[in-house]
Amino acid sequence: MTTRRKLFGLAGAAAFALGLGAAPALAQDVTLRMHQFLPPQANVPKLVLDVWADKVEAASEGRIKIERYPSMQLGGTPPELMDQAIDGVADIVWTVVGYTPGRYPSTEVFELPFMVSDARAASSAYWQMFEKNMKDGEFKDVHILGTWVHGPGLIHTNKEVRTPADMQGLKIRGGSRLANALLEEVGAAPVGMPVPAIPEGLSKGVIDGTTIPWEVTAALKVPELVKNHTEFTGNALYTLTFVLAMNKDRYEGMPDDLKKVIDDNSGLEFSVFAGGTQADSDAPARKLAADAGNNIVTLDEAETKVWIDASQPVYAKWLAEMSDKGIDGQALIDEARSLMDAYQP
């Protein structure tokens, strides 16, 4: 073999080897970091976020890779997640909108006391109102992939609670600005803390109880830390609003075909799936508390009405606050109720 042929042979072999080495990189065009505050075994990461990410990866035929970072592994605190998405610290975040109180005021219509009866209907209404009223306004700095609410919020305490009077003086963790406002109206002392801090708060006596839906109680071991749970008949005591949000530049910089993969797995249908999945996870978690012998108080319609009446000042104050911001709060309430009533599964 001539020297020239040897050189070409070596060059060809090297090129072939480099080509093989480059193949995975070529196949995987985009890697996205998804950041959120719950442990990976909790229901939302396991049943919603991982399902969403797996579907996106499969639909992209491996060209999109989504790295999952639970429990704030990329640093920061849960209230910083929204800014992490805006600033590009993370590419995608899942967060509680109420962790940044007052910043996205229109979403609070779904957090008003006794406003929501069905998580799927509310999540559907939320997405429709987001597209119409919020997309190019409050959320203009971020690309929203999904909007939803959880199942009925309830009260978990170290003593039995049946009436607003039973809440007098109790230190209760509230999940949002309006949940805290409701707690104040019934005489409790609201304590702001993100969900991951609840177990330590309960075990150390920093709080006497917390407001969360059933579905997350198992992951937080709440039924082991307090033995009393108060449910309501009819509409939920409260719900929280969530978003799955993506860095806007990251989304807009993706190839069109990969943007379509993201789009096809986002929006109204995904929002309803996410809210419904959270609500469906309430029953198994409730059963764990019941099987443990905990005291589950379910207030009847008349008992619930006492709480509804006590919550009315929250509406009046919220409407006044919205008016000060130039927002027609009553129109938001009317639209949300109309869309929830019109929802067809």
GUFIRO-985573 format. One record per residue (C-alpha): x, y, z; residue in one letter; residue number from 1. Coordinates in nm, 2 decimals. Example, Ala and Ser with C-alpha at 12.3 -4.5 7.8 and 13.67 -1.06 7.14 Angstrom:
// residues 2
u, v, w, code, pos
1.23, -0.45, 0.78, A, 1
1.37, -0.11, 0.71, S, 2
//
This chain:
// residues 345
u, v, w, code, pos
0.00, 0.00, 0.00, M, 1
0.14, 0.34, -0.10, T, 2
0.19, 0.61, 0.16, T, 3
-0.08, 0.81, -0.01, R, 4
-0.33, 0.53, 0.01, R, 5
-0.24, 0.47, 0.38, K, 6
-0.30, 0.83, 0.46, L, 7
-0.64, 0.83, 0.28, F, 8
-0.72, 0.51, 0.46, G, 9
-0.64, 0.65, 0.80, L, 10
-0.83, 0.97, 0.72, A, 11
-1.13, 0.77, 0.62, G, 12
-1.12, 0.56, 0.93, A, 13
-1.09, 0.87, 1.15, A, 14
-1.37, 1.04, 0.97, A, 15
-1.59, 0.73, 1.02, F, 16
-1.50, 0.71, 1.38, A, 17
-1.58, 1.08, 1.44, L, 18
-1.91, 1.03, 1.25, G, 19
-2.01, 0.75, 1.49, L, 20
-1.91, 0.96, 1.79, G, 21
-2.11, 1.26, 1.66, A, 22
-2.43, 1.06, 1.59, A, 23
-2.59, 1.09, 1.94, P, 24
-2.51, 1.47, 1.95, A, 25
-2.68, 1.51, 1.61, L, 26
-2.98, 1.31, 1.71, A, 27
-3.03, 1.51, 2.03, Q, 28
-3.07, 1.87, 1.92, D, 29
-3.21, 2.03, 2.24, V, 30
-3.15, 1.96, 2.61, T, 31
-3.39, 2.14, 2.84, L, 32
-3.35, 2.16, 3.22, R, 33
-3.68, 2.13, 3.41, M, 34
-3.68, 2.26, 3.77, H, 35
-3.94, 2.23, 4.04, Q, 36
-3.97, 2.22, 4.42, F, 37
-4.12, 1.87, 4.51, L, 38
-3.93, 1.54, 4.56, P, 39
-3.94, 1.32, 4.25, P, 40
-4.17, 1.06, 4.41, Q, 41
-4.45, 1.32, 4.48, A, 42
-4.75, 1.30, 4.26, N, 43
-4.70, 1.60, 4.04, V, 44
-4.34, 1.51, 3.93, P, 45
-4.43, 1.14, 3.89, K, 46
-4.78, 1.16, 3.73, L, 47
-4.77, 1.50, 3.55, V, 48
-4.43, 1.64, 3.48, L, 49
-4.25, 1.31, 3.40, D, 50
-4.54, 1.20, 3.19, V, 51
-4.53, 1.53, 3.00, W, 52
-4.15, 1.52, 2.96, A, 53
-4.15, 1.15, 2.84, D, 54
-4.42, 1.23, 2.58, K, 55
-4.22, 1.53, 2.45, V, 56
-3.90, 1.32, 2.43, E, 57
-4.08, 1.04, 2.25, A, 58
-4.26, 1.27, 2.01, A, 59
-3.93, 1.44, 1.92, S, 60
-3.77, 1.09, 1.85, E, 61
-3.50, 1.17, 2.09, G, 62
-3.41, 1.52, 1.96, R, 63
-3.54, 1.68, 2.28, I, 64
-3.39, 1.57, 2.60, K, 65
-3.55, 1.69, 2.92, I, 66
-3.33, 1.68, 3.23, E, 67
-3.54, 1.67, 3.55, R, 68
-3.43, 1.86, 3.86, Y, 69
-3.66, 1.81, 4.16, P, 70
-3.64, 1.96, 4.51, S, 71
-3.48, 2.28, 4.39, M, 72
-3.16, 2.10, 4.29, Q, 73
-3.06, 2.39, 4.06, L, 74
-3.05, 2.62, 4.36, G, 75
-3.27, 2.90, 4.48, G, 76
-3.60, 2.89, 4.66, T, 77
-3.95, 2.80, 4.53, P, 78
-4.05, 3.17, 4.51, P, 79
-3.76, 3.23, 4.27, E, 80
-3.87, 2.97, 4.02, L, 81
-4.06, 3.21, 3.80, M, 82
-3.76, 3.44, 3.76, D, 83
-3.54, 3.14, 3.70, Q, 84
-3.76, 3.06, 3.39, A, 85
-3.75, 3.42, 3.28, I, 86
-3.38, 3.46, 3.33, D, 87
-3.28, 3.12, 3.19, G, 88
-3.14, 2.97, 3.51, V, 89
-3.37, 2.69, 3.42, A, 90
-3.54, 2.62, 3.08, D, 91
-3.87, 2.50, 3.22, I, 92
-4.01, 2.54, 3.57, V, 93
-4.33, 2.42, 3.74, W, 94
-4.44, 2.65, 4.02, T, 95
-4.72, 2.78, 4.23, V, 96
-4.82, 3.12, 4.09, V, 97
-4.90, 3.25, 4.44, G, 98
-4.53, 3.21, 4.54, Y, 99
-4.49, 3.56, 4.38, T, 100
-4.80, 3.73, 4.53, P, 101
-4.95, 4.02, 4.34, G, 102
-4.74, 3.96, 4.03, R, 103
-5.00, 3.77, 3.83, Y, 104
-5.32, 3.91, 3.98, P, 105
-5.57, 3.77, 3.72, S, 106
-5.48, 3.41, 3.82, T, 107
-5.61, 3.48, 4.17, E, 108
-5.97, 3.45, 4.05, V, 109
-5.93, 3.07, 4.08, F, 110
-5.78, 3.11, 4.43, E, 111
-6.08, 3.29, 4.58, L, 112
-6.25, 3.09, 4.87, P, 113
-6.52, 2.85, 4.76, F, 114
-6.47, 2.94, 4.39, M, 115
-6.38, 2.61, 4.24, V, 116
-6.57, 2.28, 4.25, S, 117
-6.39, 2.08, 3.98, D, 118
-6.02, 2.09, 3.90, A, 119
-6.06, 1.99, 3.54, R, 120
-6.33, 2.26, 3.48, A, 121
-6.12, 2.52, 3.65, A, 122
-5.80, 2.42, 3.47, S, 123
-5.99, 2.45, 3.14, S, 124
-6.12, 2.79, 3.23, A, 125
-5.78, 2.90, 3.35, Y, 126
-5.62, 2.81, 3.02, W, 127
-5.89, 2.99, 2.82, Q, 128
-5.86, 3.30, 3.03, M, 129
-5.48, 3.29, 3.01, F, 130
-5.49, 3.29, 2.63, E, 131
-5.74, 3.57, 2.62, K, 132
-5.64, 3.79, 2.91, N, 133
-5.29, 3.70, 3.04, M, 134
-5.07, 3.56, 2.77, K, 135
-4.96, 3.90, 2.63, D, 136
-5.00, 4.08, 2.96, G, 137
-4.90, 3.95, 3.29, E, 138
-4.71, 3.65, 3.14, F, 139
-4.55, 3.83, 2.85, K, 140
-4.20, 3.76, 2.97, D, 141
-4.23, 3.38, 2.97, V, 142
-4.37, 3.11, 2.75, H, 143
-4.65, 2.92, 2.93, I, 144
-4.70, 2.55, 2.85, L, 145
-4.98, 2.47, 3.09, G, 146
-5.21, 2.63, 3.36, T, 147
-5.40, 2.43, 3.62, W, 148
-5.53, 2.41, 3.97, V, 149
-5.53, 2.12, 4.22, H, 150
-5.82, 1.94, 4.38, G, 151
-6.00, 2.08, 4.69, P, 152
-5.78, 2.24, 4.94, G, 153
-5.85, 2.16, 5.30, L, 154
-5.73, 2.21, 5.65, I, 155
-5.49, 1.97, 5.84, H, 156
-5.44, 2.05, 6.21, T, 157
-5.32, 1.93, 6.55, N, 158
-5.67, 1.98, 6.69, K, 159
-6.02, 1.92, 6.55, E, 160
-6.16, 2.21, 6.35, V, 161
-6.53, 2.23, 6.27, R, 162
-6.61, 2.60, 6.29, T, 163
-6.42, 2.92, 6.21, P, 164
-6.41, 2.98, 6.59, A, 165
-6.20, 2.66, 6.62, D, 166
-5.93, 2.84, 6.41, M, 167
-5.88, 3.12, 6.66, Q, 168
-5.51, 3.17, 6.74, G, 169
-5.39, 2.87, 6.54, L, 170
-5.08, 2.92, 6.33, K, 171
-5.17, 2.78, 5.99, I, 172
-4.96, 2.76, 5.68, R, 173
-5.15, 2.92, 5.39, G, 174
-5.07, 2.83, 5.03, G, 175
-5.13, 3.17, 4.87, S, 176
-5.21, 3.54, 4.94, R, 177
-5.58, 3.47, 4.93, L, 178
-5.56, 3.16, 5.14, A, 179
-5.38, 3.37, 5.40, N, 180
-5.65, 3.63, 5.38, A, 181
-5.91, 3.37, 5.44, L, 182
-5.72, 3.24, 5.74, L, 183
-5.71, 3.59, 5.89, E, 184
-6.09, 3.63, 5.84, E, 185
-6.15, 3.31, 6.06, V, 186
-5.91, 3.42, 6.33, G, 187
-5.60, 3.21, 6.25, A, 188
-5.25, 3.34, 6.22, A, 189
-5.14, 3.27, 5.86, P, 190
-4.78, 3.16, 5.81, V, 191
-4.62, 3.18, 5.47, G, 192
-4.40, 2.89, 5.37, M, 193
-4.34, 2.68, 5.06, P, 194
-4.47, 2.33, 5.05, V, 195
-4.14, 2.16, 5.12, P, 196
-4.11, 2.34, 5.45, A, 197
-4.44, 2.20, 5.59, I, 198
-4.31, 1.88, 5.75, P, 199
-4.04, 2.06, 5.95, E, 200
-4.29, 2.34, 6.04, G, 201
-4.53, 2.09, 6.18, L, 202
-4.28, 1.87, 6.36, S, 203
-4.12, 2.17, 6.53, K, 204
-4.45, 2.33, 6.62, G, 205
-4.38, 2.64, 6.41, V, 206
-4.73, 2.58, 6.27, I, 207
-5.03, 2.41, 6.41, D, 208
-5.16, 2.31, 6.08, G, 209
-5.16, 2.36, 5.70, T, 210
-5.38, 2.41, 5.40, T, 211
-5.30, 2.17, 5.12, I, 212
-5.50, 1.92, 4.91, P, 213
-5.50, 1.56, 5.00, W, 214
-5.28, 1.45, 4.71, E, 215
-4.95, 1.60, 4.84, V, 216
-5.01, 1.49, 5.21, T, 217
-4.85, 1.15, 5.17, A, 218
-4.52, 1.28, 5.02, A, 219
-4.50, 1.53, 5.30, L, 220
-4.60, 1.28, 5.57, K, 221
-4.87, 1.52, 5.70, V, 222
-5.10, 1.25, 5.83, P, 223
-4.82, 1.13, 6.05, E, 224
-4.76, 1.48, 6.19, L, 225
-5.12, 1.59, 6.25, V, 226
-5.42, 1.37, 6.30, K, 227
-5.71, 1.60, 6.21, N, 228
-5.84, 1.69, 5.87, H, 229
-6.13, 1.92, 5.78, T, 230
-6.31, 1.88, 5.45, E, 231
-6.60, 2.09, 5.30, F, 232
-6.91, 2.01, 5.11, T, 233
-6.96, 2.16, 4.77, G, 234
-6.70, 2.41, 4.63, N, 235
-6.34, 2.38, 4.76, A, 236
-6.22, 2.59, 5.06, L, 237
-5.95, 2.71, 4.81, Y, 238
-5.73, 2.61, 4.53, T, 239
-5.39, 2.72, 4.41, L, 240
-5.29, 2.81, 4.05, T, 241
-4.99, 2.65, 3.89, F, 242
-4.80, 2.71, 3.57, V, 243
-4.55, 2.51, 3.37, L, 244
-4.34, 2.79, 3.22, A, 245
-4.05, 2.79, 2.97, M, 246
-3.79, 3.05, 2.90, N, 247
-3.92, 3.25, 2.61, K, 248
-3.58, 3.28, 2.42, D, 249
-3.52, 2.91, 2.47, R, 250
-3.86, 2.83, 2.31, Y, 251
-3.83, 3.08, 2.03, E, 252
-3.48, 2.96, 1.94, G, 253
-3.58, 2.60, 1.89, M, 254
-3.63, 2.46, 1.53, P, 255
-3.99, 2.49, 1.41, D, 256
-4.05, 2.11, 1.41, D, 257
-3.93, 2.09, 1.77, L, 258
-4.14, 2.39, 1.88, K, 259
-4.43, 2.20, 1.73, K, 260
-4.36, 1.90, 1.95, V, 261
-4.37, 2.13, 2.25, I, 262
-4.69, 2.30, 2.13, D, 263
-4.86, 1.96, 2.06, D, 264
-4.80, 1.86, 2.42, N, 265
-4.90, 2.19, 2.58, S, 266
-5.21, 2.40, 2.61, G, 267
-5.57, 2.33, 2.70, L, 268
-5.56, 1.95, 2.69, E, 269
-5.24, 1.92, 2.89, F, 270
-5.37, 2.17, 3.15, S, 271
-5.69, 1.97, 3.20, V, 272
-5.49, 1.65, 3.23, F, 273
-5.26, 1.80, 3.49, A, 274
-5.54, 1.95, 3.70, G, 275
-5.74, 1.63, 3.68, G, 276
-5.45, 1.41, 3.76, T, 277
-5.38, 1.60, 4.07, Q, 278
-5.74, 1.58, 4.18, A, 279
-5.75, 1.21, 4.10, D, 280
-5.46, 1.16, 4.34, S, 281
-5.66, 1.30, 4.63, D, 282
-5.85, 0.98, 4.71, A, 283
-5.56, 0.74, 4.75, P, 284
-5.39, 0.99, 4.99, A, 285
-5.71, 1.04, 5.18, R, 286
-5.74, 0.67, 5.22, K, 287
-5.39, 0.65, 5.38, L, 288
-5.50, 0.90, 5.64, A, 289
-5.83, 0.71, 5.70, A, 290
-5.65, 0.38, 5.73, D, 291
-5.41, 0.53, 5.98, A, 292
-5.71, 0.61, 6.20, G, 293
-5.69, 0.99, 6.16, N, 294
-5.99, 1.21, 6.24, N, 295
-6.14, 1.32, 5.91, I, 296
-6.42, 1.58, 5.96, V, 297
-6.65, 1.64, 5.66, T, 298
-6.86, 1.95, 5.71, L, 299
-7.21, 1.93, 5.58, D, 300
-7.37, 2.20, 5.36, E, 301
-7.50, 2.40, 5.66, A, 302
-7.16, 2.38, 5.84, E, 303
-6.98, 2.48, 5.52, T, 304
-7.21, 2.78, 5.47, K, 305
-7.08, 2.93, 5.80, V, 306
-6.73, 2.93, 5.64, W, 307
-6.86, 3.06, 5.31, I, 308
-7.02, 3.35, 5.49, D, 309
-6.70, 3.42, 5.69, A, 310
-6.50, 3.43, 5.36, S, 311
-6.70, 3.71, 5.19, Q, 312
-6.48, 3.99, 5.31, P, 313
-6.20, 3.83, 5.11, V, 314
-6.40, 3.88, 4.79, Y, 315
-6.47, 4.25, 4.88, A, 316
-6.11, 4.32, 4.95, K, 317
-5.99, 4.14, 4.64, W, 318
-6.23, 4.33, 4.41, L, 319
-6.11, 4.66, 4.56, A, 320
-5.75, 4.56, 4.50, E, 321
-5.82, 4.46, 4.15, M, 322
-5.99, 4.79, 4.08, S, 323
-5.68, 4.97, 4.21, D, 324
-5.48, 4.78, 3.95, K, 325
-5.72, 4.87, 3.68, G, 326
-5.86, 4.52, 3.66, I, 327
-6.23, 4.44, 3.65, D, 328
-6.23, 4.17, 3.92, G, 329
-6.60, 4.10, 3.90, Q, 330
-6.57, 4.04, 3.52, A, 331
-6.30, 3.78, 3.59, L, 332
-6.52, 3.61, 3.85, I, 333
-6.81, 3.60, 3.61, D, 334
-6.60, 3.48, 3.32, E, 335
-6.44, 3.20, 3.53, A, 336
-6.77, 3.08, 3.66, R, 337
-6.93, 3.08, 3.31, S, 338
-6.64, 2.88, 3.16, L, 339
-6.63, 2.64, 3.45, M, 340
-7.01, 2.59, 3.42, D, 341
-6.97, 2.53, 3.05, A, 342
-6.70, 2.27, 3.08, Y, 343
-6.77, 1.93, 2.92, Q, 344
-6.54, 1.64, 3.02, P, 345
//
